[in-house]
Amino acid sequence: MAVEKVKYNKTALKAQRDGLAKYEKFLPILQLKKMQLQIVLRQLEPEIETKTQELSATAEGVRPWSRLLSDPMVDINDFLNIQEVRVEMDNIAGVEVPEFRDVLFQEAPYSLFATPSWLDPAIDSMRRLVQIREEIRVLREKEALIREELRTTTQRCNLFEKKLIPELKENIRRIKIFLGDQETAAVGRAKIAKVKTQERGAM
């Protein structure tokens, strides 16, 4: 893409000044957004870590009686089919992100008399494992969306700070110098013309 050549006139000067004012107004908004996203990420990291530790602790609690899950009379997986992972969408610094709410499981009716007594607590514990796993998945999805938005916002901040604003300032400086030189030359020409007119009038 060809770079547009800067014109050296008052119209171009106004356009460059307008562009500079727009970018200088928008940059603080971008910087604020960048800061908000960084804060949210810093808060998310320990939250994910806490949930990961909770998942490990819950799994460790299941381990002592996990051999019971191999009972041929009962398939625990029948009670762990997810019907819906409930999430609500939230807006963080202009980014739509998911917020975990709950996991709904498909109901699998069973007889309290024809199944072993450990089944109820086993279902509760295994469902809790699934719920924590899904919560971590949603948190990581949220984290990925925020990281991507932060990357884009940082790129735009850098573009404004390091390229667009300095270029516009330099263009304005060069146009002002050019127009100043033109004005000085015009004044000089006018003085010379005035002297010549006076000389002709004196003849």
NUPAFI-32268 format. One record per residue: residue number from 1; residue in three letters; chain; x, y, z of N, C-alpha, C in turn. Coordinates in nm, 3 decimals, always signed. Layout:
BEGIN
(NUM "Ala" "A" (X Y Z) (X Y Z) (X Y Z)) ...
This chain:
BEGIN
(1 "Met" "A" (+0.085 -0.120 +0.000) (+0.000 +0.000 +0.000) (+0.089 +0.124 +0.000)) (2 "Ala" "A" (+0.069 +0.211 -0.095) (+0.152 +0.331 -0.107) (+0.122 +0.429 +0.006)) (3 "Val" "A" (+0.228 +0.488 +0.060) (+0.212 +0.588 +0.166) (+0.168 +0.719 +0.103)) (4 "Glu" "A" (+0.064 +0.779 +0.158) (+0.013 +0.905 +0.103) (+0.112 +1.017 +0.128)) (5 "Lys" "A" (+0.146 +1.087 +0.021) (+0.243 +1.196 +0.032) (+0.177 +1.316 +0.100)) (6 "Val" "A" (+0.252 +1.373 +0.195) (+0.200 +1.489 +0.269) (+0.205 +1.613 +0.181)) (7 "Lys" "A" (+0.093 +1.684 +0.175) (+0.090 +1.809 +0.099) (+0.129 +1.923 +0.193)) (8 "Tyr" "A" (+0.189 +2.026 +0.138) (+0.239 +2.138 +0.218) (+0.151 +2.261 +0.195)) (9 "Asn" "A" (+0.032 +2.256 +0.255) (-0.058 +2.371 +0.246) (-0.142 +2.377 +0.374)) (10 "Lys" "A" (-0.222 +2.484 +0.387) (-0.299 +2.504 +0.511) (-0.407 +2.398 +0.530)) (11 "Thr" "A" (-0.462 +2.349 +0.420) (-0.563 +2.242 +0.430) (-0.501 +2.116 +0.487)) (12 "Ala" "A" (-0.382 +2.081 +0.438) (-0.311 +1.963 +0.488) (-0.273 +1.982 +0.635)) (13 "Leu" "A" (-0.233 +2.104 +0.671) (-0.196 +2.133 +0.810) (-0.315 +2.110 +0.903)) (14 "Lys" "A" (-0.432 +2.156 +0.860) (-0.553 +2.137 +0.941) (-0.586 +1.988 +0.954)) (15 "Ala" "A" (-0.573 +1.915 +0.843) (-0.602 +1.772 +0.845) (-0.509 +1.698 +0.940)) (16 "Gln" "A" (-0.381 +1.735 +0.937) (-0.283 +1.671 +1.026) (-0.313 +1.705 +1.173)) (17 "Arg" "A" (-0.349 +1.830 +1.198) (-0.382 +1.872 +1.336) (-0.508 +1.800 +1.386)) (18 "Asp" "A" (-0.607 +1.788 +1.299) (-0.731 +1.717 +1.336) (-0.701 +1.571 +1.368)) (19 "Gly" "A" (-0.617 +1.509 +1.284) (-0.578 +1.370 +1.306) (-0.505 +1.353 +1.438)) (20 "Leu" "A" (-0.414 +1.445 +1.467) (-0.338 +1.440 +1.592) (-0.431 +1.454 +1.713)) (21 "Ala" "A" (-0.525 +1.548 +1.704) (-0.619 +1.569 +1.815) (-0.703 +1.444 +1.839)) (22 "Lys" "A" (-0.745 +1.378 +1.731) (-0.826 +1.256 +1.742) (-0.748 +1.145 +1.811)) (23 "Tyr" "A" (-0.623 +1.122 +1.765) (-0.542 +1.015 +1.823) (-0.504 +1.045 +1.968)) (24 "Glu" "A" (-0.473 +1.172 +1.998) (-0.435 +1.207 +2.135) (-0.554 +1.197 +2.230)) (25 "Lys" "A" (-0.675 +1.213 +2.176) (-0.796 +1.197 +2.257) (-0.826 +1.049 +2.281)) (26 "Phe" "A" (-0.802 +0.966 +2.180) (-0.837 +0.825 +2.186) (-0.732 +0.742 +2.262)) (27 "Leu" "A" (-0.605 +0.786 +2.259) (-0.497 +0.709 +2.322) (-0.522 +0.684 +2.471)) (28 "Pro" "A" (-0.559 +0.785 +2.552) (-0.583 +0.759 +2.695) (-0.694 +0.656 +2.720)) (29 "Ile" "A" (-0.793 +0.653 +2.630) (-0.901 +0.554 +2.643) (-0.845 +0.414 +2.622)) (30 "Leu" "A" (-0.758 +0.400 +2.520) (-0.694 +0.271 +2.494) (-0.604 +0.230 +2.610)) (31 "Gln" "A" (-0.530 +0.326 +2.664) (-0.440 +0.297 +2.776) (-0.517 +0.253 +2.899)) (32 "Leu" "A" (-0.633 +0.317 +2.923) (-0.718 +0.279 +3.036) (-0.772 +0.137 +3.017)) (33 "Lys" "A" (-0.815 +0.107 +2.894) (-0.864 -0.027 +2.862) (-0.755 -0.131 +2.884)) (34 "Lys" "A" (-0.635 -0.100 +2.839) (-0.521 -0.191 +2.858) (-0.497 -0.218 +3.006)) (35 "Met" "A" (-0.503 -0.114 +3.087) (-0.481 -0.128 +3.231) (-0.591 -0.213 +3.295)) (36 "Gln" "A" (-0.716 -0.192 +3.255) (-0.828 -0.269 +3.309) (-0.812 -0.418 +3.275)) (37 "Leu" "A" (-0.774 -0.446 +3.152) (-0.755 -0.586 +3.109) (-0.641 -0.652 +3.188)) (38 "Gln" "A" (-0.534 -0.578 +3.210) (-0.421 -0.632 +3.287) (-0.463 -0.664 +3.431)) (39 "Ile" "A" (-0.545 -0.577 +3.491) (-0.594 -0.598 +3.628) (-0.679 -0.724 +3.634)) (40 "Val" "A" (-0.771 -0.740 +3.537) (-0.859 -0.858 +3.535) (-0.777 -0.985 +3.521)) (41 "Leu" "A" (-0.675 -0.982 +3.436) (-0.589 -1.100 +3.418) (-0.516 -1.135 +3.547)) (42 "Arg" "A" (-0.466 -1.034 +3.617) (-0.397 -1.059 +3.744) (-0.491 -1.120 +3.848)) (43 "Gln" "A" (-0.619 -1.083 +3.842) (-0.718 -1.139 +3.934) (-0.758 -1.282 +3.894)) (44 "Leu" "A" (-0.758 -1.308 +3.763) (-0.800 -1.439 +3.712) (-0.699 -1.549 +3.745)) (45 "Glu" "A" (-0.571 -1.517 +3.738) (-0.466 -1.618 +3.756) (-0.478 -1.690 +3.891)) (46 "Pro" "A" (-0.487 -1.618 +4.004) (-0.503 -1.689 +4.132) (-0.638 -1.761 +4.143)) (47 "Glu" "A" (-0.741 -1.708 +4.076) (-0.872 -1.773 +4.080) (-0.866 -1.909 +4.011)) (48 "Ile" "A" (-0.799 -1.914 +3.896) (-0.782 -2.041 +3.825) (-0.698 -2.137 +3.906)) (49 "Glu" "A" (-0.593 -2.085 +3.969) (-0.506 -2.168 +4.052) (-0.583 -2.228 +4.171)) (50 "Thr" "A" (-0.666 -2.147 +4.235) (-0.747 -2.193 +4.348) (-0.843 -2.305 +4.305)) (51 "Lys" "A" (-0.907 -2.285 +4.191) (-1.001 -2.386 +4.140) (-0.928 -2.515 +4.101)) (52 "Thr" "A" (-0.808 -2.501 +4.046) (-0.728 -2.618 +4.008) (-0.690 -2.698 +4.133)) (53 "Gln" "A" (-0.654 -2.627 +4.240) (-0.622 -2.694 +4.366) (-0.746 -2.762 +4.426)) (54 "Glu" "A" (-0.861 -2.695 +4.411) (-0.987 -2.753 +4.460) (-1.020 -2.882 +4.385)) (55 "Leu" "A" (-0.993 -2.879 +4.253) (-1.017 -2.999 +4.171) (-0.929 -3.114 +4.219)) (56 "Ser" "A" (-0.803 -3.085 +4.245) (-0.710 -3.189 +4.292) (-0.753 -3.243 +4.428)) (57 "Ala" "A" (-0.793 -3.153 +4.518) (-0.835 -3.195 +4.653) (-0.961 -3.281 +4.646)) (58 "Thr" "A" (-1.055 -3.243 +4.560) (-1.180 -3.320 +4.546) (-1.150 -3.458 +4.487)) (59 "Ala" "A" (-1.062 -3.462 +4.387) (-1.023 -3.590 +4.327) (-0.953 -3.679 +4.430)) (60 "Glu" "A" (-0.870 -3.617 +4.514) (-0.800 -3.691 +4.620) (-0.900 -3.749 +4.721)) (61 "Gly" "A" (-1.007 -3.675 +4.748) (-1.110 -3.722 +4.839) (-1.187 -3.840 +4.784)) (62 "Val" "A" (-1.198 -3.848 +4.653) (-1.271 -3.958 +4.587) (-1.186 -4.086 +4.583)) (63 "Arg" "A" (-1.053 -4.070 +4.577) (-0.963 -4.182 +4.554) (-0.981 -4.300 +4.652)) (64 "Pro" "A" (-0.999 -4.278 +4.785) (-1.009 -4.392 +4.877) (-1.121 -4.491 +4.843)) (65 "Trp" "A" (-1.230 -4.442 +4.788) (-1.339 -4.533 +4.756) (-1.364 -4.548 +4.605)) (66 "Ser" "A" (-1.265 -4.504 +4.524) (-1.282 -4.508 +4.378) (-1.299 -4.649 +4.324)) (67 "Arg" "A" (-1.244 -4.750 +4.399) (-1.256 -4.889 +4.351) (-1.403 -4.934 +4.348)) (68 "Leu" "A" (-1.485 -4.868 +4.430) (-1.628 -4.903 +4.430) (-1.694 -4.868 +4.298)) (69 "Leu" "A" (-1.635 -4.773 +4.226) (-1.696 -4.728 +4.101) (-1.689 -4.834 +3.992)) (70 "Ser" "A" (-1.610 -4.939 +4.017) (-1.601 -5.046 +3.917) (-1.707 -5.154 +3.940)) (71 "Asp" "A" (-1.797 -5.130 +4.034) (-1.907 -5.224 +4.062) (-1.987 -5.248 +3.934)) (72 "Pro" "A" (-1.996 -5.373 +3.887) (-2.067 -5.401 +3.760) (-2.217 -5.373 +3.767)) (73 "Met" "A" (-2.271 -5.362 +3.889) (-2.415 -5.337 +3.902) (-2.452 -5.191 +3.873)) (74 "Val" "A" (-2.352 -5.101 +3.880) (-2.380 -4.958 +3.864) (-2.276 -4.895 +3.772)) (75 "Asp" "A" (-2.321 -4.818 +3.674) (-2.230 -4.741 +3.589) (-2.243 -4.593 +3.629)) (76 "Ile" "A" (-2.143 -4.542 +3.702) (-2.150 -4.404 +3.753) (-2.164 -4.302 +3.641)) (77 "Asn" "A" (-2.113 -4.338 +3.522) (-2.120 -4.243 +3.409) (-2.263 -4.211 +3.368)) (78 "Asp" "A" (-2.356 -4.301 +3.399) (-2.497 -4.276 +3.367) (-2.549 -4.151 +3.439)) (79 "Phe" "A" (-2.482 -4.116 +3.550) (-2.529 -4.003 +3.632) (-2.445 -3.876 +3.611)) (80 "Leu" "A" (-2.353 -3.883 +3.515) (-2.262 -3.769 +3.494) (-2.279 -3.704 +3.357)) (81 "Asn" "A" (-2.387 -3.741 +3.287) (-2.411 -3.680 +3.156) (-2.458 -3.536 +3.173)) (82 "Ile" "A" (-2.384 -3.444 +3.111) (-2.415 -3.301 +3.125) (-2.530 -3.263 +3.032)) (83 "Gln" "A" (-2.631 -3.203 +3.091) (-2.742 -3.149 +3.011) (-2.709 -3.008 +2.964)) (84 "Glu" "A" (-2.652 -2.928 +3.053) (-2.621 -2.788 +3.018) (-2.516 -2.732 +3.114)) (85 "Val" "A" (-2.422 -2.658 +3.057) (-2.331 -2.578 +3.140) (-2.384 -2.436 +3.134)) (86 "Arg" "A" (-2.432 -2.387 +3.247) (-2.493 -2.254 +3.249) (-2.387 -2.147 +3.265)) (87 "Val" "A" (-2.384 -2.055 +3.169) (-2.295 -1.940 +3.177) (-2.375 -1.815 +3.145)) (88 "Glu" "A" (-2.330 -1.704 +3.196) (-2.386 -1.573 +3.161) (-2.274 -1.491 +3.100)) (89 "Met" "A" (-2.309 -1.410 +3.001) (-2.209 -1.327 +2.936) (-2.195 -1.195 +3.011)) (90 "Asp" "A" (-2.072 -1.155 +3.029) (-2.042 -1.028 +3.097) (-1.955 -0.943 +3.005)) (91 "Asn" "A" (-1.955 -0.813 +3.028) (-1.873 -0.722 +2.947) (-1.763 -0.663 +3.034)) (92 "Ile" "A" (-1.640 -0.694 +2.999) (-1.524 -0.642 +3.073) (-1.440 -0.560 +2.977)) (93 "Ala" "A" (-1.437 -0.429 +3.000) (-1.360 -0.336 +2.916) (-1.390 -0.356 +2.767)) (94 "Gly" "A" (-1.518 -0.378 +2.737) (-1.558 -0.392 +2.597) (-1.546 -0.532 +2.541)) (95 "Val" "A" (-1.509 -0.631 +2.625) (-1.494 -0.770 +2.579) (-1.606 -0.854 +2.638)) (96 "Glu" "A" (-1.676 -0.928 +2.551) (-1.780 -1.020 +2.597) (-1.714 -1.148 +2.647)) (97 "Val" "A" (-1.731 -1.179 +2.776) (-1.668 -1.298 +2.834) (-1.771 -1.381 +2.909)) (98 "Pro" "A" (-1.748 -1.514 +2.915) (-1.842 -1.601 +2.987) (-1.814 -1.602 +3.137)) (99 "Glu" "A" (-1.921 -1.607 +3.216) (-1.910 -1.622 +3.362) (-1.983 -1.751 +3.401)) (100 "Phe" "A" (-1.912 -1.843 +3.464) (-1.969 -1.972 +3.502) (-2.079 -1.954 +3.607)) (101 "Arg" "A" (-2.190 -2.028 +3.590) (-2.298 -2.025 +3.688) (-2.325 -2.163 +3.748)) (102 "Asp" "A" (-2.344 -2.266 +3.663) (-2.378 -2.397 +3.718) (-2.368 -2.503 +3.608)) (103 "Val" "A" (-2.374 -2.630 +3.651) (-2.382 -2.742 +3.558) (-2.511 -2.818 +3.588)) (104 "Leu" "A" (-2.591 -2.840 +3.485) (-2.712 -2.920 +3.500) (-2.685 -3.059 +3.441)) (105 "Phe" "A" (-2.717 -3.164 +3.518) (-2.695 -3.301 +3.473) (-2.828 -3.363 +3.430)) (106 "Gln" "A" (-2.819 -3.452 +3.332) (-2.938 -3.527 +3.291) (-2.978 -3.620 +3.405)) (107 "Glu" "A" (-3.105 -3.620 +3.436) (-3.153 -3.705 +3.545) (-3.158 -3.852 +3.500)) (108 "Ala" "A" (-3.105 -3.940 +3.585) (-3.108 -4.084 +3.558) (-3.173 -4.153 +3.678)) (109 "Pro" "A" (-3.302 -4.177 +3.672) (-3.373 -4.236 +3.787) (-3.313 -4.372 +3.826)) (110 "Tyr" "A" (-3.310 -4.400 +3.954) (-3.261 -4.530 +4.001) (-3.332 -4.565 +4.132)) (111 "Ser" "A" (-3.333 -4.692 +4.162) (-3.400 -4.742 +4.282) (-3.307 -4.732 +4.403)) (112 "Leu" "A" (-3.355 -4.673 +4.509) (-3.275 -4.661 +4.632) (-3.251 -4.798 +4.695)) (113 "Phe" "A" (-3.338 -4.895 +4.664) (-3.327 -5.026 +4.726) (-3.242 -5.122 +4.643)) (114 "Ala" "A" (-3.237 -5.097 +4.509) (-3.165 -5.190 +4.422) (-3.021 -5.144 +4.393)) (115 "Thr" "A" (-2.979 -5.033 +4.453) (-2.843 -4.983 +4.429) (-2.768 -4.975 +4.562)) (116 "Pro" "A" (-2.635 -4.982 +4.556) (-2.556 -4.979 +4.680) (-2.566 -4.845 +4.752)) (117 "Ser" "A" (-2.543 -4.846 +4.884) (-2.560 -4.726 +4.966) (-2.457 -4.617 +4.935)) (118 "Trp" "A" (-2.345 -4.656 +4.876) (-2.240 -4.556 +4.847) (-2.272 -4.473 +4.722)) (119 "Leu" "A" (-2.377 -4.511 +4.646) (-2.403 -4.447 +4.516) (-2.435 -4.298 +4.530)) (120 "Asp" "A" (-2.520 -4.261 +4.628) (-2.558 -4.120 +4.643) (-2.437 -4.029 +4.670)) (121 "Pro" "A" (-2.355 -4.060 +4.771) (-2.238 -3.975 +4.792) (-2.140 -3.979 +4.675)) (122 "Ala" "A" (-2.133 -4.093 +4.606) (-2.044 -4.104 +4.490) (-2.090 -4.011 +4.378)) (123 "Ile" "A" (-2.221 -4.011 +4.354) (-2.277 -3.922 +4.250) (-2.248 -3.776 +4.285)) (124 "Asp" "A" (-2.270 -3.739 +4.411) (-2.246 -3.601 +4.454) (-2.099 -3.562 +4.432)) (125 "Ser" "A" (-2.008 -3.650 +4.474) (-1.864 -3.619 +4.462) (-1.819 -3.611 +4.317)) (126 "Met" "A" (-1.865 -3.705 +4.235) (-1.824 -3.707 +4.095) (-1.884 -3.589 +4.019)) (127 "Arg" "A" (-2.007 -3.554 +4.054) (-2.068 -3.436 +3.991) (-1.994 -3.308 +4.031)) (128 "Arg" "A" (-1.949 -3.307 +4.157) (-1.872 -3.191 +4.202) (-1.742 -3.181 +4.122)) (129 "Leu" "A" (-1.678 -3.294 +4.095) (-1.556 -3.295 +4.012) (-1.584 -3.238 +3.873)) (130 "Val" "A" (-1.692 -3.285 +3.814) (-1.729 -3.238 +3.680) (-1.758 -3.088 +3.683)) (131 "Gln" "A" (-1.828 -3.044 +3.787) (-1.864 -2.902 +3.798) (-1.738 -2.814 +3.808)) (132 "Ile" "A" (-1.643 -2.855 +3.892) (-1.518 -2.777 +3.905) (-1.441 -2.777 +3.774)) (133 "Arg" "A" (-1.437 -2.893 +3.708) (-1.367 -2.901 +3.578) (-1.428 -2.805 +3.476)) (134 "Glu" "A" (-1.562 -2.799 +3.472) (-1.628 -2.709 +3.378) (-1.606 -2.563 +3.416)) (135 "Glu" "A" (-1.603 -2.536 +3.545) (-1.577 -2.398 +3.590) (-1.437 -2.353 +3.547)) (136 "Ile" "A" (-1.340 -2.442 +3.561) (-1.203 -2.411 +3.518) (-1.199 -2.388 +3.367)) (137 "Arg" "A" (-1.272 -2.472 +3.293) (-1.275 -2.457 +3.146) (-1.329 -2.319 +3.106)) (138 "Val" "A" (-1.437 -2.276 +3.172) (-1.497 -2.145 +3.142) (-1.401 -2.032 +3.182)) (139 "Leu" "A" (-1.334 -2.048 +3.297) (-1.236 -1.947 +3.341) (-1.122 -1.935 +3.240)) (140 "Arg" "A" (-1.075 -2.048 +3.188) (-0.965 -2.044 +3.089) (-1.011 -1.982 +2.957)) (141 "Glu" "A" (-1.137 -2.008 +2.921) (-1.193 -1.945 +2.800) (-1.198 -1.793 +2.819)) (142 "Lys" "A" (-1.243 -1.751 +2.937) (-1.249 -1.608 +2.971) (-1.107 -1.547 +2.967)) (143 "Glu" "A" (-1.013 -1.618 +3.024) (-0.874 -1.571 +3.026) (-0.820 -1.555 +2.884)) (144 "Ala" "A" (-0.847 -1.653 +2.797) (-0.798 -1.648 +2.658) (-0.856 -1.528 +2.583)) (145 "Leu" "A" (-0.985 -1.501 +2.604) (-1.050 -1.388 +2.536) (-0.988 -1.255 +2.582)) (146 "Ile" "A" (-0.963 -1.244 +2.713) (-0.906 -1.120 +2.767) (-0.762 -1.103 +2.720)) (147 "Arg" "A" (-0.685 -1.213 +2.717) (-0.546 -1.205 +2.669) (-0.540 -1.160 +2.523)) (148 "Glu" "A" (-0.630 -1.211 +2.442) (-0.633 -1.173 +2.301) (-0.669 -1.025 +2.286)) (149 "Glu" "A" (-0.767 -0.979 +2.364) (-0.805 -0.838 +2.359) (-0.691 -0.749 +2.409)) (150 "Leu" "A" (-0.621 -0.795 +2.511) (-0.506 -0.720 +2.564) (-0.396 -0.709 +2.458)) (151 "Arg" "A" (-0.373 -0.820 +2.386) (-0.271 -0.818 +2.280) (-0.307 -0.715 +2.172)) (152 "Thr" "A" (-0.434 -0.716 +2.129) (-0.480 -0.622 +2.026) (-0.472 -0.477 +2.076)) (153 "Thr" "A" (-0.516 -0.455 +2.200) (-0.515 -0.320 +2.258) (-0.372 -0.268 +2.273)) (154 "Thr" "A" (-0.280 -0.355 +2.316) (-0.139 -0.316 +2.331) (-0.080 -0.278 +2.196)) (155 "Gln" "A" (-0.113 -0.355 +2.092) (-0.066 -0.324 +1.956) (-0.116 -0.186 +1.912)) (156 "Arg" "A" (-0.242 -0.158 +1.940) (-0.299 -0.028 +1.900) (-0.235 +0.086 +1.978)) (157 "Cys" "A" (-0.213 +0.065 +2.108) (-0.145 +0.168 +2.190) (-0.007 +0.197 +2.132)) (158 "Asn" "A" (+0.067 +0.091 +2.100) (+0.202 +0.109 +2.044) (+0.198 +0.180 +1.910)) (159 "Leu" "A" (+0.097 +0.145 +1.828) (+0.083 +0.209 +1.697) (+0.060 +0.359 +1.713)) (160 "Phe" "A" (-0.029 +0.395 +1.806) (-0.058 +0.537 +1.830) (+0.064 +0.609 +1.887)) (161 "Glu" "A" (+0.125 +0.549 +1.992) (+0.234 +0.615 +2.065) (+0.362 +0.626 +1.984)) (162 "Lys" "A" (+0.396 +0.518 +1.912) (+0.528 +0.509 +1.849) (+0.530 +0.542 +1.701)) (163 "Lys" "A" (+0.411 +0.543 +1.637) (+0.411 +0.567 +1.493) (+0.321 +0.684 +1.452)) (164 "Leu" "A" (+0.189 +0.667 +1.475) (+0.094 +0.764 +1.420) (+0.110 +0.904 +1.480)) (165 "Ile" "A" (+0.113 +0.914 +1.613) (+0.125 +1.047 +1.676) (+0.258 +1.113 +1.644)) (166 "Pro" "A" (+0.374 +1.043 +1.656) (+0.501 +1.106 +1.618) (+0.505 +1.149 +1.471)) (167 "Glu" "A" (+0.448 +1.067 +1.382) (+0.446 +1.102 +1.239) (+0.364 +1.228 +1.215)) (168 "Leu" "A" (+0.247 +1.237 +1.279) (+0.163 +1.355 +1.262) (+0.232 +1.480 +1.316)) (169 "Lys" "A" (+0.297 +1.467 +1.432) (+0.369 +1.582 +1.489) (+0.480 +1.628 +1.396)) (170 "Glu" "A" (+0.552 +1.531 +1.338) (+0.661 +1.566 +1.245) (+0.605 +1.631 +1.119)) (171 "Asn" "A" (+0.494 +1.578 +1.066) (+0.431 +1.637 +0.947) (+0.389 +1.781 +0.975)) (172 "Ile" "A" (+0.328 +1.804 +1.093) (+0.284 +1.939 +1.130) (+0.404 +2.033 +1.138)) (173 "Arg" "A" (+0.512 +1.985 +1.199) (+0.634 +2.068 +1.211) (+0.687 +2.105 +1.074)) (174 "Arg" "A" (+0.694 +2.007 +0.982) (+0.749 +2.034 +0.849) (+0.659 +2.126 +0.768)) (175 "Ile" "A" (+0.525 +2.105 +0.777) (+0.432 +2.191 +0.704) (+0.441 +2.334 +0.755)) (176 "Lys" "A" (+0.450 +2.351 +0.889) (+0.460 +2.486 +0.947) (+0.588 +2.556 +0.904)) (177 "Ile" "A" (+0.697 +2.480 +0.898) (+0.824 +2.539 +0.850) (+0.810 +2.580 +0.705)) (178 "Phe" "A" (+0.751 +2.491 +0.624) (+0.734 +2.521 +0.482) (+0.647 +2.644 +0.462)) (179 "Leu" "A" (+0.531 +2.648 +0.533) (+0.441 +2.762 +0.519) (+0.506 +2.890 +0.571)) (180 "Gly" "A" (+0.587 +2.878 +0.679) (+0.660 +2.995 +0.731) (+0.760 +3.047 +0.630)) (181 "Asp" "A" (+0.831 +2.955 +0.565) (+0.928 +2.995 +0.462) (+0.856 +3.062 +0.344)) (182 "Gln" "A" (+0.741 +3.005 +0.308) (+0.662 +3.061 +0.198) (+0.616 +3.204 +0.232)) (183 "Glu" "A" (+0.572 +3.220 +0.358) (+0.525 +3.352 +0.402) (+0.638 +3.453 +0.403)) (184 "Thr" "A" (+0.754 +3.409 +0.452) (+0.872 +3.497 +0.454) (+0.912 +3.538 +0.314)) (185 "Ala" "A" (+0.910 +3.438 +0.223) (+0.946 +3.466 +0.083) (+0.846 +3.563 +0.020)) (186 "Ala" "A" (+0.717 +3.545 +0.054) (+0.613 +3.631 -0.002) (+0.629 +3.775 +0.047)) (187 "Val" "A" (+0.664 +3.787 +0.179) (+0.688 +3.921 +0.235) (+0.807 +3.985 +0.166)) (188 "Gly" "A" (+0.912 +3.906 +0.144) (+1.032 +3.956 +0.075) (+1.000 +4.003 -0.067)) (189 "Arg" "A" (+0.921 +3.923 -0.137) (+0.884 +3.959 -0.275) (+0.799 +4.086 -0.275)) (190 "Ala" "A" (+0.710 +4.098 -0.176) (+0.625 +4.217 -0.168) (+0.708 +4.342 -0.143)) (191 "Lys" "A" (+0.810 +4.330 -0.058) (+0.897 +4.445 -0.030) (+0.975 +4.486 -0.154)) (192 "Ile" "A" (+1.025 +4.384 -0.226) (+1.100 +4.414 -0.349) (+1.009 +4.481 -0.450)) (193 "Ala" "A" (+0.887 +4.430 -0.465) (+0.791 +4.488 -0.560) (+0.757 +4.631 -0.521)) (194 "Lys" "A" (+0.745 +4.655 -0.388) (+0.713 +4.790 -0.340) (+0.826 +4.887 -0.372)) (195 "Val" "A" (+0.950 +4.842 -0.351) (+1.067 +4.926 -0.380) (+1.072 +4.960 -0.529)) (196 "Lys" "A" (+1.050 +4.856 -0.612) (+1.053 +4.879 -0.757) (+0.943 +4.975 -0.801)) (197 "Thr" "A" (+0.825 +4.960 -0.738) (+0.713 +5.052 -0.770) (+0.748 +5.194 -0.730)) (198 "Gln" "A" (+0.809 +5.208 -0.613) (+0.849 +5.343 -0.568) (+0.956 +5.401 -0.659)) (199 "Glu" "A" (+1.050 +5.315 -0.702) (+1.157 +5.363 -0.791) (+1.099 +5.410 -0.924)) (200 "Arg" "A" (+1.001 +5.334 -0.976) (+0.941 +5.374 -1.105) (+0.864 +5.505 -1.088)) (201 "Gly" "A" (+0.799 +5.521 -0.971) (+0.723 +5.643 -0.947) (+0.812 +5.765 -0.931)) (202 "Ala" "A" (+0.938 +5.744 -0.888) (+1.031 +5.855 -0.869) (+1.093 +5.901 -0.999)) (203 "Met" "A" (+1.082 +5.820 -1.103) (+1.144 +5.857 -1.232) (+1.064 +5.968 -1.299)) 
